[in-house]
Amino acid sequence: MGAGVRVLRIEHTNHAILRLRVRGIGCDEVEHVLRNPQRVYYDVVTHTMIAIGPRIRRSNHWLVVVYIRVGDVYRVVTVIDTKSLDKLVDRRERSGRWVRVW
């Protein structure tokens, strides 16, 4: 690996693996969003983190990665592919379920 490139340790739950397969999402897309999220939220109900970023392989689509970070390991719980990101985020922010971290 090149200088300055940090390897992310990523684990996927069985549910996340199923969602990746069903939705045709590559693990590289998940890693890309975890490395370069455009927004990050905390879910106060499930106590998980949510990283959001654009899909690599589908233009005008967003990838929502729900994960738990334990030490230096990102444990991906599920992934969501959406075209209407604003609706999804607005609903959860207004309800108080998601709190924006950055």
C-alpha positions in Angstrom: 0.0 0.0 0.0 1.1 3.5 -0.7 2.2 5.9 2.1 -0.6 7.4 4.0 -3.2 4.8 2.9 -4.9 3.3 5.9 -6.5 -0.1 5.7 -10.0 -0.1 7.1 -11.0 -3.2 9.0 -14.6 -3.8 7.9 -16.8 -6.7 9.0 -20.3 -7.3 7.7 -23.3 -8.9 9.5 -25.1 -11.7 7.7 -27.9 -9.2 7.1 -25.5 -6.7 5.5 -24.1 -9.4 3.2 -27.6 -10.3 2.1 -28.5 -6.6 1.4 -25.2 -6.1 -0.6 -26.0 -9.1 -2.8 -29.7 -8.2 -3.3 -29.0 -4.6 -4.0 -25.9 -5.2 -6.2 -23.7 -3.1 -4.0 -19.9 -3.8 -3.9 -17.9 -3.9 -0.8 -15.6 -1.2 -2.4 -18.6 1.2 -2.5 -19.2 0.6 1.3 -15.5 1.3 2.0 -15.6 4.4 -0.2 -18.6 5.8 1.8 -17.0 5.0 5.2 -13.8 6.7 4.1 -15.4 9.7 2.4 -18.9 10.3 3.9 -20.7 13.4 2.9 -22.8 13.2 6.1 -22.6 11.2 9.3 -25.5 10.7 11.7 -26.1 8.9 15.0 -29.2 6.8 15.4 -30.5 7.3 19.0 -32.8 4.3 18.7 -30.4 1.6 17.5 -27.2 3.3 18.8 -25.6 2.9 15.3 -23.8 5.3 13.1 -24.9 6.2 9.6 -22.5 7.3 6.9 -24.0 8.6 3.7 -22.3 9.2 0.3 -22.9 8.9 -3.4 -22.8 5.5 -5.1 -19.9 4.8 -7.3 -21.7 2.5 -9.8 -25.1 4.2 -9.9 -25.3 7.8 -10.7 -27.9 9.9 -8.8 -28.1 7.2 -6.1 -26.9 7.4 -2.5 -25.5 4.8 -0.3 -26.6 4.8 3.4 -24.2 2.6 5.5 -25.4 1.7 9.0 -22.5 0.6 11.2 -21.1 0.2 14.6 -17.5 1.1 15.2 -15.7 -1.0 17.9 -12.1 0.1 18.2 -10.7 0.2 14.7 -13.3 -2.2 13.3 -16.3 -1.0 11.3 -19.1 -3.6 11.7 -21.6 -2.9 8.9 -25.2 -3.7 10.0 -27.0 -2.9 6.7 -26.8 -0.8 3.6 -29.5 1.1 1.8 -29.4 2.4 -1.8 -31.7 5.3 -2.4 -32.4 7.9 -5.0 -34.6 10.1 -2.7 -32.1 10.7 0.1 -33.6 14.0 1.3 -37.0 12.3 2.2 -35.3 9.5 4.1 -33.0 11.8 6.1 -35.6 14.6 6.7 -38.1 12.1 8.2 -35.5 10.6 10.6 -34.1 14.0 11.6 -37.5 15.5 12.2 -38.5 12.6 14.4 -35.3 13.0 16.4 -34.2 9.5 15.6 -31.1 10.7 13.6 -28.7 13.3 15.0 -26.2 14.8 12.6 -22.6 14.4 13.7 -21.2 16.2 10.7 
